[in-house]
């Protein structure tokens, strides 16, 4: 008999998958649920899995591991895809894959399974990571392999006595770093998202009339405090999600290029993520040289694409992280943000590694910048361009 470890959310797709795997493969099904900050009723989820025939259910509180080993590296890399998406779901998938492999090894399973469809990115992220960690494991995707549409899936659930609530209008994925909302009316990119899709953020119009300030402290490139109070990563992110969300900060609506080649309209809520990433980038500008910053922009962009594309175990990612990690020894200090009706502005910053010199930058007579050196610098700086321009004019090219 095949032993299969299923990533189980408690929703319709994975609930149907338990029964389907037992029916089609005569499988012993083990289920795994991770807490990465989605605020689920995990006791009920475990009971549901066992009622549907799971041999054993594994619940793993992975919030601290998620923040330390996945979110923090993303902060250091200014992890954004398409310049807007903070990689929230993309960061949790390799962790889920790792736990599937660990449980499979524990119970002696020869396969793992997930509830992803063939249209999304998560199938790629989970399967590529599983195969990297254990090439011997078979990966099953019941929803994709079965080819069921939503109505057929509901009919299967009714036929097999699988309990389900009324079908939700939207598909939501949530963890500490962000909340993604898809499907339903959101599939029309020419329509504004209904207010009902948002849970973590108030509309900017209903946000407080008075600005709220928050100061984020960093050490070695990761946030360690809010307004001077030291916090562990999980608490800090939760707290900042609440603070920024009540000021209408954190909503994202953009067109995204999926790994499978299609464009989709994606809506996210990432209050803490957007605040921390903005503050982190600003602090880097204060402490890194212009050449470090320019090169790191390229490195960060490539790192984000690799993670979004499911290549968490790609050697290039580790190579990039070596450079990123080396730059972060200077990223220590604080950044103050002003939050007001959906807007977020950096208003001040400080670091012991600051490369800013008021004496050099000031326009006052006390400034120490030697302006007499400027003409010679300009002459040499522009020489290659002037010579090339003359050749172009002379040759007409």
N, C-alpha and C positions, 0 to 999 in steps of 0.2 A: 504494500500500500504506500502511495506517495505521501510524504509529509510536506505540507506547504505552510509557510509563515506569511500571513497577510497583514499589510499595513491597514489598520482598521480605524476609521473615523467615527463610526456609529451611524453614518448616513445611509441613504438608500443604496448607492452604488456598492459600497463595501459590504453592506448587509446581504444584499443579493449575491455578492461574490462568495460569501461563506457557503451558502446553499449550493451555488453553481459548481464550486470546486469540489464539494463532496459528491455531487451528482455526476459530474462529467469525469472526474479523475479518481473517484472513489478515495478521496484524500482525507487524511487527518489534517485538520486546519487549526493552526495556532494563530492567534491574533495579537497584534502589537499596537498599542496606542501611546503616542508621545505627548507629553504636556510641554509645549513650547510657548505657552502664554495665550492659548486660545480660549481660556475660561470655559471649558466644557464640564459637563456632569460626568466625570470619568467613572464613577461607581456605576451609574446607569449604563454607560457604554459597555463596560465589562460584563455586566449582567446580560445585556442584550446579545453580546457575542456568544456567550456560553449557551443561552437559550436557543440560538440558531444553530448550535452544533459544534462550536469551537471546542477542541479538546482542552485547551488552556489559554487564558488571556493574560498578556503581559502589559502592565502599565508602567511607564517610565517617566519620571519627572526629569525632564531634560532641559529645563529653563536655564540653569546656570551654565551647563555645557554649551547650549545654543549661543548664549551671549559671549562666553569666553572664547570659544573655538570657531565661531562663525560670524557673529555680529561684530566683535572687536576687530578681527582682521579686515572686515569690510569697511569699518570706520577709517582705519589706517589707510586704506586704498581709496577713500572717498567714493565708495561703491555706489555708482548710479549707472543705470542702463538707459541709453537714449537721452542722457542728460537730466532725467526726471525720476526714474523708478529706483528706489533704494534697495532693490533685490530682496524684498522681504520673504516672499514664498520661495524664491530661488535659493536662499540661504538655508532654509529648513529641510529641503529635499535631500541633500547629501547626508545630513544627520539622520534622517529617517532611514535612508538606505543603509547606513552603517549599523543602525540598531537592528534592522531586518537581518543583516548578515550575522550579527552577534547572536541573535536569538536562534537563527537557523543552525548555527554551529552548536549551540547549547542543546537543542532538542534533536539534533541529527537530521534536519530536514534536507531534502534535495532540491527544493524550489522555494522561491519567495513570490509574492503576488502583490499587486496594487490595484487601485480602482480608477486609474487614469484612462482617459479616452485617447484616441489616435490623433486628435487635433491640437492637443496642448503641449506645453514644454515639459511638464512634470514627468511624463513617461520617459523622456530623454534623460532628465536629471537623475531619476531614481535608477533606471536600468544601466546607464553608463557607469554610475558609481558602484552598483552591486557587482557588475562584471569586472570592474577594476579590483575590487576588494576580494572577490571570490569567483574566478572564472568558471568554476565547476557548478555553480548554482544555476538552475534554470529559472527564468523569470516569466511569470504568467500574468496576463493582463485581461481578466475576464470581460470587462466592459468593451475593450477594444476587440478582443478575439471573437466575442459573441456578436458584435455588430448590432446590438439592440438600440432602438431609439427610446426616448423617454417613456412613451406610451407602452411599448412592449415590455419594458423593464417593470413598469407599474403592474402590468397584467401578470407578469411572472411572480411578483411579490404577492399579489392577491391569491394566485393559484397555490402558492406554497406557504401561505399563512405568515408571511413576513410582515411584521408591523411597520407602518410608515405613517408619517404625518402628511397633511396636505402639501402638495408639491409647492416648494418655495419659488417665488418669482425670480430671485437672484441666486447666483452661486457665490458663496463667500468663503474665503480662506483667510485665516487669522493667526498671527503669532505676535510676540512682543514687539517685533520690529515693524509690523504693518498689517494692514487689513486690505485685502483685494476683493473687489465686487465685480461680477460679470453677469452676462446673460440678460434675458428679458428686454426691457426697453433700452438698456445700455448698448445693445447691439446696433442701435441706430446712432451713428456718430454725429448726426446733424441735430440731435436733441440734447438739451441740458439734462444732466442727471437729476432725477427726482430727489427731493430732500430726504425722503424716506430711506434711501440707500445708505445714508451716513449714520454712524453710531458713535464714533469717537470724537467727532468735531461738530461744533455748532456752526450754523451759517454765519458768515462774516457780519451780516446785517443784525443778527441777534447777539453778537459778541458784546462784552462790556464796553462802555463808552470811554473808559479810562485805560491807557496802556498798562501792560504788565511787563516787568523786567525780570529776566532770569539770567544768572551767571553760571556758566558751565566751566568747571575746572578739569584740566587734562593733565595726565602724566603718561609719558611714553606713548602719546598718540591716542589714548583712550580716555573717556570721561570717568572721573572719579568723584565729583562733587557737584552739588547744586546749591547755589547761594552760600557757598562756604561749608556746607554740611556734607561730609564724606558719606558715600553710599555704595553698596555693592551694585554691580551692573544691572541686575534684574530690577531692583528697587528704583534705581535712577531712571531707567527707561520707562517704567510704569508711571512714576511721578511726573516725568516730563511729558508723557503722552497726555496726562490729565491737564497739566498746566497749559500746554500749547493748544490742546483740543478745545478747551473752554474759551480760547481767544480766536477760534476759527482758523487756526493754522494747521496745515497738514494735508489738505486735499490736493489730489493729483488727478488730472483727466487728460489722457494723451493717446495718440495712435502708436501702437507698438508692433515691432517686427518680431514675430515668433520664430523659434528655431526651425519649425517645420515649414517655414516659407510663406505664411499668410500674415496679413496685417489684421490686427484686432484693436478695438477700442477698449482701453483699460482704465478703470477707476480705482483709485487707492486712497486710503487714509494712513498717513505715516507722520504723525505730529512730532514725536521724539526724534525719529530718524532724520527728518528734514532739518530740524533745529541743530542736532548734533553734527551732522555732516557740514552744514553751513558754518558753524562755529569752528569745526576742525580745519576746514579749508582756509578760513581766515587766519587762524593761528599759524598754519603752515606758511602763509604769506609773510608773517612777521619774523619767522625764525629760519627759513630756508633761503638759499641764494637764488637769484633769477634762473640760473642754469639748472639747479636742482628742481625748481618748480616746473620749468618747461618740460624737462625730461619726465618728471613724475606724472604730469598730465597724460602723457602718452602711455606710461606704464599703468596708471590707474584705469584708463579707458580700456586697455587690453585685458586687465584683470577682471573688470566688470563684465566684459563680453564673454570671457571664459566661464565665469560663474553662472551667468545667465544661461549660457548654452549647455550647462550640465557637466562641464569639464573640471569638476572640483579636484580630481586626482591627476590632472594634466601636469606633467613635469614643468612646463613653461610657467604655470601658475606659481609653483614653488620657487622657481628662479626669480620671478617678479617680486615675490614676497620677501626674498632676501634683500633686494634693494629697498623696498618699501620699509621693511623693519629697520634698516640701518638709518633711514631718515628720521624715524620717529623718536630717536633718542633726544632730539632737540624740541619735540612738540610737547612742551610742558608750560603751563600757564593757565590763564582764564580768558574767557570771551563773554561779553555781556550782550544779550539779545533784547530787543524791544519788540514785544508782541502786541499787535493792535488790529482787531477786526480783519483777520485773515492775512495780515502782512507780518513779515519777520525781518528785522533789520539788525545787523551787527552795529553796535554803537560804541563799543570800547573793547580793548584787549590789552594784555600784559603778559610778558614772559621774561624770565631771567636770561633766556637765550636770544632775546630780541636783537635783530640786526638794524633796527631803526635807531638813528641818532638825531636827536632834535638839533644838536649843534651843527650837524651837516645839512639838515633839511630846512632849517629856519631861513626866512627871508630878511630877518633883522640884521642890524649892523654887527651883532655879536656872533654871527654865523662864522664857522670855520672852513667852509667850502671855498677853495681858491678859484675864483671865477677867471683869473688870468690864464688858467690852464685850458679853458674851453676852446679858444680859437685853434690851437694846435690839435686838440682832440678832434674837432670837427673836420679839419683838413685831412687828417689821416683816416678817420672813420668813413668819410664819403668818397675817398679816392677810388676804390674799385668800381663803385657805381658810376662815378663821373667818366672813368675811362671806358666802361662798357657802353654808356650812353653815347659817347662820341663815336665809337665804332659803329653803333647802330645807325646813327644819323649819317655817317659818311657812306656806309654801304647800302642804306635804304632798307635794312632788314629789321 
